[in-house]
């Protein structure tokens, strides 16, 4: 019965995640073992209760997550957690109490383990095995001996500079008393789940946070793995690291990438060391924890600070594009490699110089209210005026379509914002590691919406019921109409979300268009464009010079390819149905409003995480540029083969490729990678000659294949391209598929 409840709740939360997030993409999900015991180790824990839901959705296994008992004691959260087979864990920090008086180190060098108190009551507030914690989490140490109310001995000395500064001050430092917790029942439950072949999930940082890097890992995960194997040597236990990479995790309709690492097998020698206990047990736990930490670094993005992260992302965007888009999983991998490269070469004078230039470029973009991808789009003033008028009309029209759902859900948005901000302040006040408490925002937005939406929609149905009474309808029709309105409102809400997204995308493009038509402002855009091109060239040359030192497989002409085994995200079937219905219903609107091709309603399978805005003509061709890297090798089709480009038009006609979300993308003609524009010119020339009556058989006489090689002869010279025949020529002017 528990598993059935799990599946039902899992489906329900999958639908919620599909609504809250614009896209969730798994990476390396094929590495997760399909059966047998698995410990999922996830980090960073940046989104409180949302993190386990995202991992649960993408891993393909039923997972019992370890959850704080403090959270499970809450009525509704506890009910949902228990339905998901969560394991409650009582954490010392949840029971911490402020100690009386202050503590200090009298002889830091001679006796760093002896702590002296000023106005303290150690014998009443602490026991051997308890811990004392300094403010802002700058240091924690266990108590090994209590000498008196004002003197005790700790297990390990405080080495952090801030901790030493606090403890050597004349007035001493405030402290908290954390009781020792007996977690034997937790480990027993974990061992039982693993021995039954089930999966356990844990966030080893110990709590959620909103920092740009991982927190130090707790050793509990190593005790679970080594203890389970020590008790059952035949257990085929695997540890799978999971990187949770969010783009604006607390924002509605943001994106996320869940990356799974290679399954880890615990070495038998570590299990034997664990069995012997004592120092060897601690050493075994330490070695395994180091292995897990290194594996987590390979699937997460760890920047030393927020400013560095912004510079890294800007540099990645500026890295030489080749008119191909990146999947967000590739964006995450590129960001990770950029961070690794920066940390390795951060003292290099060239890197320091480039960092300063990137920061200055970002400042200029913020000053002018532009995004990076908007700088490189060139257009005449006449074209900009026409496009600006078109976009404003479209935005106004979409605003009217968005208005009903927006007004109906405005109370929910206001209440969710107020409550989530309040909870963020409370979480920040109670935490020593959070920066702004943003890690709880998404959780409380979802919880508030989950509680208010059914109630509010029921209130709307009641209003409809009484309003129908004005038309002298009998009771039964009024009930049916009220029930139908209650069932139909969610579809209005979803449609408003999708229309609103398109309207916001259009709104973001208004400012650069407006700047393009103001006299004198075009010089600003030109200067920015010039600076961008120079910076882009500098970054590309620097990467080509330094990258081979840390990445032996570096190739400046390609990007890391997405794994052909990676599958689309596990969306709920109900959400897929809603998306398909909405895409079909929106096709007439697309044709009516498709002045510049912006209204395609498929999920952006290869969307860059920086909200790239593409300028398309009515036929769907890109007029602007697609931001990607010069390492790019194209997108992958569902069968694992690679394609150069993909149409962004949702269609249900024959002769097209079926993708994971129920949308079909039309395959485009491939062009030679080394000379794409030469090939386009050649095919256009062929098309013109055809129109002027030059027959193909006359053209084919100009070329002949070279014997014994892949080249061909044309006008006495060897060329790489084959002769143009009816069988191998694709007319670039004909946008219809051959099957049509």
N, C-alpha and C positions, 0 to 999 in steps of 0.2 A: 504493500500500500504506500510505503514511503517513497519508493521509486516512482510510482505513478504521480504522486503529488509533486515530486521533483520535476518530472517532465512537464507537467501542467504549468508550474510556476516558471520554469525555464522558458517555455514558449511565451508566456505572458511578458516576461521581462525582455525577451528578444524583440517583441513588438515595440516596447517602450524605447529600447535602444535604437531601433530603426527610425523612430520618430525624433529622438533627441539628437542623434548624430547624423550628419550628412553622409558619412561614409566610415565604415570600419573594415579595414583590410588585414587579413592574416598573412603572415610571411613565415614559411617553414612549417606550416601546420602538418605537412605530410610526415614530419619527423616524430610526431607524437605516437607512441606505441598504441596499437588498437586494443590491446588487452594486457592484463597483468598489472601489478601494483605500480603506481607512479606517484612521485611527490612533485607537484608543480611549485616551483619557487619563482615568485613574480616580484618585479621591481621596475621602476620606482612606484611606491604606493601614493600616487598623486591625486587620486579621485575617490577616496574613502570607500563607500559602499558600491560605487559604480564599477570599481576595478574588478572585484570578483565576478560581477555580472558579465563584463566584457570577456574575461578569460573563460568563464563557463560557457559562453556562447560560441567561442572560436576553437576550443580545444578538442571538441568531439567526444569527450568522456564525461561521465558523471563524477563531479568533484565535491568532496566534503572540505570546506574551507575552515580554517581556524579563525574564530572571531572573538573579539574582546567580550568578556562576560558583561562588562559595563554596557555595551551596546545591545547585547541580547536580552538584558533586563528591561529594555524599553518594549512597550506593549506590541506595537505593530512591527517594528524592526525585528524583534525577537521572534514573533510568529513567522515572519517570512524566512528568517535565518534557520529556524528549526525545520521548516518545510523543505529547505535545501540541504538538510543533514549536516548543518554546520556544527563544529565542535567548539564549545565555549572555553575560553582561556582567561583566567584571572591574572591581570598584569600588576606588578608591584607599583607602577606609576599611577595606576587608577586608585590605589589605596594610600598613596603618599600623603603625609601630613607635615605641615610646617613645624620644624623643631623650635624649641624655646631657646632664646639667646643667639649667640654667634659662635663660630668656630674659627680657629687660626692655627698656623704652624709656627711654633716658637723656634724650632731649630730645623729649618728646611733641609740643610745640607747634612748635618750630623745625624738627625733622627727624623727622616721624612715621613715615617709611618705613624708617628705619635701626634695625635690631634688634641689640642687643648680648647676647652670651651669657656666662654664668658657668659655667665648667667644661664648655663645649660643644665639639663636634668637627664643625663645619658642613661642612668640606671632605671628610670621610669619610662622613657620614651623608646629605648632601643633594646634589642636582644642580640646575642651573638648570632651572626648569619644575616642580620638585617643590613641594609645599605643606607649610606648617607649620600645625598645628591646636592650638588651646588646649583645655583641659579643659572638659567639659560643653558642647562645641560652641558656645562663645560667640564664636568667631571663627576664620576660615580665610583664609589669604592665600598666594599663589604667590610663589616665590623668583625674582627677576629677576637678582640678582648676588650671588656669594659672595666677600666680600673676604678673610676669614680664618676660622680656626676659631671665632672669637668675634665675628664681625661679618658681617652680610649686609643686602641691600636687598630689601624686599618690594614686590609690585605695587600693593597697595592698603592703606591704613592701617586699623587696627582702630578701629571707632567705637563698638562696644557698651560701655556703662558698666562692665559686669562685666569685659570684656576689658581695658579701660584700667586698672581697679583692680588686676587681676592683674599687668599688665605694668609698672606704676609702683611696685609694692611693692619694698622694698629687697632682698628675697630673690629676686625675679623669679617666673616662673611655669613650671610644667612644660609640656611640649609634645610633640606627636607628629609624626613625619616621614611624609608620604604621598607615594609616588612618582607621577610623571606617567604617565598611562595613554594609550596609543595605541589609540583606539577605532575606527580606520578600518575594520577588518574587521567590526565590529558594524554600522556605518553601511552598509557594502557589502551585508551580508546583509539589512538592513532595506529598502534601495532595491530589491533583487531581489524581495523579497516584495511590495512595493507595486506595482512595475512589472508583476507577474504578476496584479494585481487582487485580492491577498489582503489580510488585515487584520493589523495589528500592535497589540498592547496594551502600555501602559507606565504605571507608577506614578511620576509625575515627582517625588515627594517623596524618592525615592532609597532608602527603606527603610520597613519597617512601624513603627508607633508606637501608643501608647495615649493620645495627647493629645486634648483637646476641640476643637482647631482644626487646620487644615492647616499643615504645615511649608512653608518656602520651597521653591519649585519649582526643579528643575534645568533647565538650558537644553538638555539633550540632545534633548528632544522637538521643539524648534524647529529644531535642526540636521537632524533626520530629515525634517521636513516641507519646510523650505526647500531642503535639499540634494536631495531627491527631485524637487522641482519645477524646480530649477535644471538638473538633469541631463535632465529630461524635461518640457518646458513643456506638452505635451499631456496630461499626467497629470491626470485628474479626481479629485484627492485631497480627501478630506473628513476633518475632525477632529471627533470626537464626544466630548464630555465626559461622564463618568459619575460620579455621586455615589453612594457606598456608605454608606448610612445604616442602622446597626445599633441595635437595642434590646438592650443587654447582649450584645455580640458573642461573648464567651467562654463564655456559658452554654448548656447543652444545652436545646433546644426554645425558643430565643428567636426573635425576628422580625427581618426585614430588609426594606428598600426599596431597590431599584436604580433610580436616576433618570437618564434620558438627556437631554442637552441638545440644542439645535438644532445640526445639522451646521455646522461652520465652514469657510468657503472662504478660503484664504490669498490676500490681496490681491497682484496681480501686481507692484505697486510694491515690496513687501517682498522679493519674489524678485529683482528687479533690484538692490536695495540689497545683498542677500546676495551676488550674483554679483560686485559690485565689490570686495568684501573690505574689510579694514581696519576703521576705525571704523564705516563704514556697515553692515558685516556684523554687528557687535555690536549696533548700533542696531536693525537689522531683527529680530534674535533677541530683543532686549529688548521690542520692541513686540508681537511675536507672543506672547511669554511672558505679557505683561500681559493680552492678549486672552484667552488660555487660562485664566489665573488668575481673571479676572472671570467667565468662563463657568462655571468650576468652583464659584465661590461661589454661583451661581444654582441649583446642584443638590446642594449640601452644606449641612450645618448646622455653623456655626463659632461656638462660644461662646468668650468670652475665658478662661473657667475653668469648672471643674466646678460650683462653687457657683452661678454665674450660670445654667448649664444647668439645674440643679435648680429654680431659681426660675422660669425661663422655662417649663419643662414644667408646673409647678404652676399658673402663671398661665393657661396654655393650657387646662388642665383646668377651671379655675374660670370661664373665659369662658362667658357665658350659654348654657346648653343648650336645645335645642328638641326633646328626645325623639327624636333621631335619632343613630345611631352614625356614626363616621367610619371610613373605610378608613385603613389605616396609611399609605398614600401621602399622604392628606390631612393626617394627623397630622404627618408630616414637613414638609409645606409650611407648615402653621400654625406649627410650631415655628420654621421658618426665618424666617417673617415676624415672629414675636414677637421673635426675636433681632435682626433688622434694626431693628425699632421700638425695642427697648431700647437698642441701641448708638447710635441716633440721638437718643433723648431721655433718656439715662441721667443727665444733669445736671439734668433737670427736677425741681423739688422734689416735684411730685405723683408722679412715677415713683419717686423715692427713697423716699417715704412708703409707696407701695404695695409696693415690694420688701421693706421692713422688715416690713410686715404679713404678706406671703406667707411670709417666712422664719419668723416667729413661729407662723403657722398650721401650717407643716410641722413645726416643733418639737413642737407640741401633738399632732399626729397620731402622730409617732414615740413620744412619751411614752405615749400610750394604746394603741399598737400597732394603729392603724387605718389604713385607706387612704381616700383622699379620697372615692371613690364610695360608701363605706359609711356616711359621715356623714349623708347626706341621705335614707336609707331609714328610714321611720317604720313602726312596728308596735306593737301592744299587747303587754303582757307575756305574755298568754295565747297569742297567736299566736307570739311569739318562743320560748316554751317548747316548743310543738308543733313548730315548725320546727327548733329545736335538736335535739330528740330524733330527728326525721326525718333530719337531716343526719348526726348521729353514727352512726345505723344504716347509712345509705348509705355513709359513709366506711369503717366497719368492713367492710362487705360488699365494697367496692371494694379494700380492703387485702388481703383474701383472694385476690381475682382478680389483683392485682398481684404478690403474693408469689412465685409460681413463677418468673416472668421476672426479678424483682428478685434472688432468690437465685442463679439461674443466671448472671446477668451481674454480680454483685457483685464478683468478682475483677477483671473488666475495669475497672469503675468505680474501684476502689481503685488499681490499677496506673496507670490513665490520670491520675488525680488527682495521684499522687505524681510521676510522670514529667513531667507538664505543669508542675507547680509548680517542679520542679527546673530545667526548661528556661527557665521565666520568670525565675528568679533568674540563670541564666547569661546570658540575653539582656539583662537589666537591667544586669548588671555590665559587659557588653561594649558598651553603648550610651551615648550622651551625650544622647539625646533622649527615651528612654522614661521613664515615670513609675513604673510597677509591673511592666512586662513583660507586661501582660495580652494584648497583641496576638498572642502565640505560644500562648496556652492552647488555643484552639479547634483550631489546627493539630495540636498534639501529642495532644489528645484523640482527634481523628479518626485520626491515624496509629497510635496505640496500639491503638485499637479495631479498625482495619483489619488489624493484624497478629495480635491476640490472639483475635478472635472466631472465625475459622475453626479455629484450633488448639484453643480451648476447646470448641467445638461438636463437633469430631472426638473429643475426649477423652470427652465425654458419650456419643457414639455407641458408642465402644469399651466404656464401662461398660454400656450397654444390651445390647451384643452378649454380654458375659460373663454378665450377669444372666439373659438368656434361656436360657443353658445350664442353669440350674437347673430348667427345665421340660422337659428332655429333647427339645428341638427339634433338628431336623437343621441342618446348616450353612447351607443356602440360606435357610430362613425366618429364621434369626438375622441373616444379612447383610441381608435385605430389611427386617427390623424396625429394625436399626441404621441403615440408610440412610434409612428413612422418618423416624426420630427426628431424624437430622441435618438433614434437609430441613424438618422441622416446627418445630424450635426457633426459627428466625427469626420465624415467625408468632407464636409465644408471646411473643417479645421485643417485637414491635410491639404486640401486644394489651396487654401489661403497660404499655408507654409510654402508650398511649391511656387505659387505665383509671387509671393513675397521675396523668395530667394532670387528669382529672375529680376524683380524690380530693384533689389539691392545691388545686384551685379551691374545693372544699367546705371543706377545712381552713381556708382563708383567711377564710371567712365565719363560722367558729365564734366567734371572739373578739367581734365586734360583737353577735352573738346572745347570747353569754354576758353581756356588759355590759348588755344590754337587760333581763335578768331579775334583776340584782343590785339590791336596794333602795338607792336613793341615787345609783347610777351613771347613772340616766336623766337626771339633771340635768346631768351632764358632757356627755352626747350632745346634750342640748338646747342647752347653751351653745356647743358646737362647731358645731352646725347653724346657730345664730343668727350666729356669727362668719363662717361660710362664706357665708351668704346676703348679709351686709353686704359682705364682701370681693368676692363675685361681682358685686354691683351696682356697687361702686366700680370694679372692673376693666373692666366692660362700658362704663360711662360714660366712663372715661378713654380706652379704645380708640376709642369713637365720636367723641371729641373730637380725638384726636391722629392717628389712622390716615389721615384724608383728606390730611394734609400730605405723606405719603410714598407713599401709594397712591391716586392719583386715581380709580381704579375702585372704591374701597371702598364697600361696601353693607352696612350693619349687619344687614340682614335675610337675608343669604345667606352661604354659605361657598364657597370655591373648589370648583367641580365637578370630579370626576375626568374626565379626558378620555375621551370615548366610544370613542376608538381604542385605549385601553389594554386589553391582553388579560390573561387570567389568567397566573399564573406557569407556566413551562415545566417541569412536573413530568414525571418519567419515567413512561412508560406502565406499567411494572411497579409503581411506587408507586401510581399511580391504581387499578390493579386491586386491589392489597392494601387500599387505602382503601375501595373499593366493596364488596369482600367483607366487610370488617370492619363497615361500616355496615349491610349487610344482616343479618349475623349478630347484630349488637347490637340490632336492633329488638325482639325479644322481651324482652331485658333492659331496654330503655328503657321498655316498657310495664309491666314488673314493678316497676322502681324509679322510674318517672317520677312520684314523689309531687309534686315541684315542677318538673318539666320540665327538669331539669338535664342529662339524658343524651341530647343530640343529638350525633351523631358526625361531622357534616360539618365541613369546614374552615371556619373563621370568616372568610369572605371580607371582612367589613367590621369585623374585630376592632380595637378600640382597642388600642394597644400597651401600655397600662397595666393589662392583665388585668382588665377590667371584669367584675364578677360580677353577673349578672342574676338576679333573683328572679322565677320564672315559676310560673304556676298550672298545674294539670294540662292545661288546654286550650292552653297555650303562650303565654298573654298575659303581657306584662311587668307585674309588680307593683311592681318598683323603677323606677329611671329609666335611660334610655339616655343616656350622657354624650356630648354633641356640642356644636357651636357654633351660635350664633344666625345664623351665615352659612350654615347647612346648607341644601342644596337636595335632599337625598335621595340614594339610591343609584342606580346606573345598571344597567339590564338589559343582557343581552348584545347586543341589537340597537341599543344606543345610546340608547334612550329612558329616561326617568327614572321611577323609582317611589318612592313615599313611604316604604315600609317593606318589609321582607322577612321572611318566616317563617324561623325558625332550625331548622325541623324537616326532617330528611332524609327524602325520600319518593321512591318510584318509581311513583307512580300517575299517571294521565293528567290532562291539564288543568293542568300545572304547568310552571314555567320551567326550562329546562336551563341549568346553569351550567358553568363551565370544568372543574371538578374531578370531573365525573361525578355531582354531587349536584343534586337538584331542589328548588327552593324555591317554595312556594305563593304566588301573587300575592295581596296583600291589597287591600281596598277603599280607594280614595283618598278623602281628606276635604279640603274646602276649606282652603287654607293659612291664610287670614286668620281664619277662625272655626271651627277644628276641633271644639272642644267644643260649640259651639252646634249644629253639624251632628250630632254624636253624640246630643245631647239630642233633637233633632228626630226622628231615626230611631228612637230608643228609644220616643218618644211614639207614632210611627206603629205600631210593633210592638205596643204595649200596646192601642192602639185596635183593631187587627186582632183581637187575642185576645178583645176584648169585643164583637166582632160588628159594628163599624163598617165598612161596605163602602168600597172604594176609589173607586167611582164617586161616592159622596156626598162624599168628601174632595176629589176632583178638581174638584168644582163650586165649592169655596171659592177656587180660583185660576184665573187666566187670564193668558195671555201679553200683554205690552204691545206694541202694534204699533210696528215700526220700531226696536226696541232689544232688548238682551239681558235686560232685567229682566222681572219678572212681577208681577201684581197679586194680592194676598191680603188679603181683608177690606178692600178699598179702599185699600191701601197698596202701594207698589212695593217688591219684594224681589228679591235677587240669585239666590236658589236656585230651581230649577225646580219645578213641581208634581210631587208624588210619584205615579208611576204604576207599573204592573206592570213596565214596561220599565226604568225607571231606579232602582228602589228596591233596595237591598241590605240585607237584614235583618242587623243586627249581632249578633243572638243566634244566627244560624245560621253555624257555623264551617265547614260543608262547602262545597266548591266546587260551582259550578253544573253542571260536567260530571258530578260524581258523582251 
